[in-house]
Amino acid sequence: MTNLKTIMTICLVITLALIPFVPTFRVLDLVAPQYLYLSITQFIIAGYLLTTKKGKDIGFNLVDISYVLFLLFGLISFLKSYNLTESIIEWSQFLTLFITYFNLKILFNSLENKKKVFLLIFLSLAIMESLVIFSVFIQNYSWIYGLDRLRELSGLASNQNIGAFSLLIKVPIVLFLYQKAKKSIFKIFLGILFSIIVFDILVIASRGAIIGLILTVTSILIFEILKSKDNGFKFKLSVIFFPLFILIFVFQSFLYTSNETLKVTNRITNYQDESFDKRVSYFKSATNLFLKNPIAGVGIGNWKIVSIDDLKEEITEYQVPYHTHNDLLQIASEIGIFGFLSFFFIVFTPIIYLLKNFFYRRELNEITPFLLIAFMIYFWD
């Protein structure tokens, strides 16, 4: 019976990893079907947890309290909402995410091998995502014309940038597994997987993800330099993955000699393009809206509507702003200072916890530095 419950719990956890495979139902925006799937699965999981009385001993921590406050301030922002329907949709999505997080928290707490399940899910997704994108490159690359930024390069994500960062945030897990691997065949496999992921990110040509990749590899090098002070420690990762990264970097530049704009060196040094200029405008708009409405904001989910007045001179080809590309700025402008602070604590509390234990208590296991790098990637995104 215990094994059956464990298998059931693992299956419920895996439902979250299946989100990238939700059918599109021929819609242009994948958000709607994905949230529909998430709402249905989390309703089922919540019912299972209630009937089995799992989680009855689970207490609220600072992240939980911050999220509840965030939802409360989101509700209050309804009073300032220009489009109430949009606020209800956005707020319900955040509520769904909170329920998902809480369900996942209970499910993982009931697993004895939670760390293995977590690593297995991340590794499986990394393999599938990287191979999907790599196959798109193989099928579409031309020695004469190179390869443009095709929509298909987003892989299992909704766009190229999200696809690139989705791969990037799994790189620390791949590096951790390599460090822990004992069998040579598994090390070789992880080295190949790392190479494909890096190549995919360079091919997608997401400027932010490429810089994030450089920061990730550099962080590993710095970490190992600091750890080298310990007796008997060797540079297990940097000696392999730093040169490998440089080699792939050069290889991508060679493949794109006929398409200079997408060469890695140009992507990370040239900021004079429409994409970068638009994002700067979005940041300025969100900042201005926050300064004008610092307490309650303009209403959750309403930045994309209210900002049009600020950005109307920059709208071309019926392309209107949909997202600021910065969660912190968008939430500050939509919900105000208190909503911003509550959201800030949601994402920053785990980092504070990891840092405190890593530098002062020395209690956490070897995965801690890699989790910190993953959080760094999230904030960079």
Disulfide bonds with the S-S distance in Angstrom:
none
